[in-house]
Amino acid sequence: MDDIYMKIRIFNNQIIEVDYFKSINYSHSIFNYPMCFIAEYSNINELFFLLSIFIGFQGLSSQHKMYLGKEILKAHISIKLKQMYIQS
């Protein structure tokens, strides 16, 4: 199982944000900052390109990558249809 999780959010019905979190089990550290990827609704291919070259994304399982792609497309469609997006 991957020790990584991603949260997808929509801002102002035009911006898709993907937050990348990696679980760190350092007993001396209480901080866990996300890495954020942001793209406008009309430039979703740029978001996919950024994620494809990000080294942290390359270590994910194929199942996790496909889930993330599905959720990004779901967010994209919800913007287009002016509906609320809820990540599953």
N, C-alpha and C positions, 0 to 999 in steps of 0.2 A: 504494500500500500504506500502511496506517495505521502511524504511528510509536508506536502505543499497544498495550499488551498487558495482559491481565487474568488473574489467577490466582484460581481458585475453590477454597475449602477448606471442610471440615466439621469442627466442633468438638463434642465430647460427644454426637454423634448427634442434635443438636437445633438447632445454629446454623450458618447458611451465611454465609460471608464471601467477598466479592469484593474483591480488591486491584487497584487501577487504577494502572498504571505508564505514564508518558509518557517516551519517549526524549528526553533532553536532551543536546545535543552541545556543552556549554560546556567548553572546555579547562581553565578555572580551577575547575570544580566536579567533585568526585568523588562527590557525594551524589545519590541518586535515590530519594527516599522515596515510598512508595505512598500513595494515598488509599484508605481502607478503608470498605466498606459492609457492615454486619452486620445480619442479621435472623434471627429464630427460624424454625424449620421451619414452624410453624403460621401465620406471618405473611409468607409469601413475596410476597404482593401488595405489602407495604410495601417490600420490596427492589426490586421492579420499579418502583414509584412513585419511590423515591429515585434510581434510575438514570435514569429518564425526565426528571427535572428537573435532573440534573447536567449542567452545560454541556460538560464534557469528553466525555460520552457522545453528545451531539448531533452532534459532528463525526465520528463513526465512520461507516464505510460501512454500507450496509444488510446486506451479507453478514456483516460483523463483528457487528452487532447481533443478527442471527438466530442466529449461532453462540453468542453469549453467552447468549441466551435458552434455547437448546437445552441448554447445559451447566448452567445454573441449574436447569432442570426435571429434568435427569438427576440432579443432586445431591439435589434434593427427593425424587425417586423412590427413590434409594438409601437415604435416611434412612428412608422409609416401609417399605421392604422389609428394612431392617437389613442392608444390604450395603455393601461398601467402594466409595467413589467415586474414580474416576480420571479426571482431565480429559484429554480427547483433543486 
